[in-house]
């Protein structure tokens, strides 16, 4: 592997791993805020217990997510200095605002939330968690504003070979961001919701704290269903937007080599041969690609070969076709995981309407435990499709990936950091899973006793020591 491939591999590994924790923080902060709101409004202690219990998962995840985020940012100066030099004046503002405003909002008020249960009024304490939730959403907004510039550059001017921001409002009203942000946000809500619902299903199957976990499951499955439907809606809109702004990405995601007929069929699956630029064993649904692209059952969709010729005229000689197999299958994995999330959410809503949650279907509950993984699979596949499908560009139409790496970094140095970062990440992942499992096993009513130090002058010391 050359330096470009290694740098891309490292960025992919660290980004995918970091994004395990980001949607959990966004989703759990919303769910904990909802649970505490129910406690304040209904004045039922069970909702307070729920906020504290699920808040423990949020705190663990928040701590680990900070570490993974710091490691990820190291790469911009290590392996991607040419990229950082090119986009620094554009990325500087949104990334600084994300750190100084959104992240400090999260960290400040999560501290007040943890230590303020017996010190703040109920309303003020609840406001702290809502501010944490808002802070996580604002973090996502500013990060995605930077990413959207990479997908569709707006509000900039080229000066001395560097992109400089000329209009921050254009950056915030970028059409890419307007579709990408809600799609990503609802995916994060679904991640937290399926985590809560899945752990609750596991405890329900074990018949432990049934009332508590049935109530948790109901909240989780409602948020999961609403979020899954919203993911599909905003994802559909984003795909139609990409047909206009990044047609090569969408053509690759459909394995479409030649411009389609009118109307265009949708390829459900196919064997793709990038060398011959042909597909085999295709299964197609007539009219569907036209509908997915234009919301009508007519219209041709441009293919990769015609787009390659157009891009050569616009940007010069080169290969502008992304890795087709990866883009094609990651898109389908994302859609499949989202579809299963909707089906599971609908069945959960059916159980609630029929008031059968107290005698749940064991098979369904087992599926919900396994379904904890579905949002993570969908999130990962979606980002792989988004980033791989943009190749060969880091900033579409302006900067190629091969021109973005640091000129002085060696292959050995990058390999060392790939191994080092991956090792640290595996340790952090193992620690997170261990802590999550430990909290889940103990449940909401488990008492936590600190170890007592034996004091011979303490009248109750002997009793405490025996205890």
HELIX and SHEET records of a PDB file:
HELIX    1   1 UNK A    3  UNK A   42  1                                  40    
HELIX    2   2 UNK A   45  UNK A   78  1                                  34    
HELIX    3   3 UNK A   81  UNK A   97  1                                  17    
HELIX    4   4 UNK A   98  UNK A  103  3                                   6    
HELIX    5   5 UNK A  104  UNK A  115  1                                  12    
HELIX    6   6 UNK A  122  UNK A  151  1                                  30    
HELIX    7   7 UNK A  168  UNK A  172  1                                   5    
HELIX    8   8 UNK A  175  UNK A  205  1                                  31    
HELIX    9   9 UNK A  210  UNK A  245  1                                  36    
HELIX   10  10 UNK A  247  UNK A  253  1                                   7    
HELIX   11  11 UNK A  288  UNK A  294  1                                   7    
HELIX   12  12 UNK A  304  UNK A  315  1                                  12    
HELIX   13  13 UNK A  324  UNK A  353  1                                  30    
HELIX   14  14 UNK A  357  UNK A  359  5                                   3    
HELIX   15  15 UNK A  362  UNK A  370  1                                   9    
HELIX   16  16 UNK A  372  UNK A  388  1                                  17    
HELIX   17  17 UNK A  401  UNK A  403  5                                   3    
HELIX   18  18 UNK A  411  UNK A  442  1                                  32    
HELIX   19  19 UNK A  461  UNK A  466  1                                   6    
SHEET    1   A 2 UNK A 156  UNK A 159  0                                        
SHEET    2   A 2 UNK A 162  UNK A 165 -1                                        
SHEET    1   B 2 UNK A 266  UNK A 273  0                                        
SHEET    2   B 2 UNK A 278  UNK A 285 -1                                        
SHEET    1   C 2 UNK A 393  UNK A 395  0                                        
SHEET    2   C 2 UNK A 399  UNK A 400 -1                                        
END                                                                             
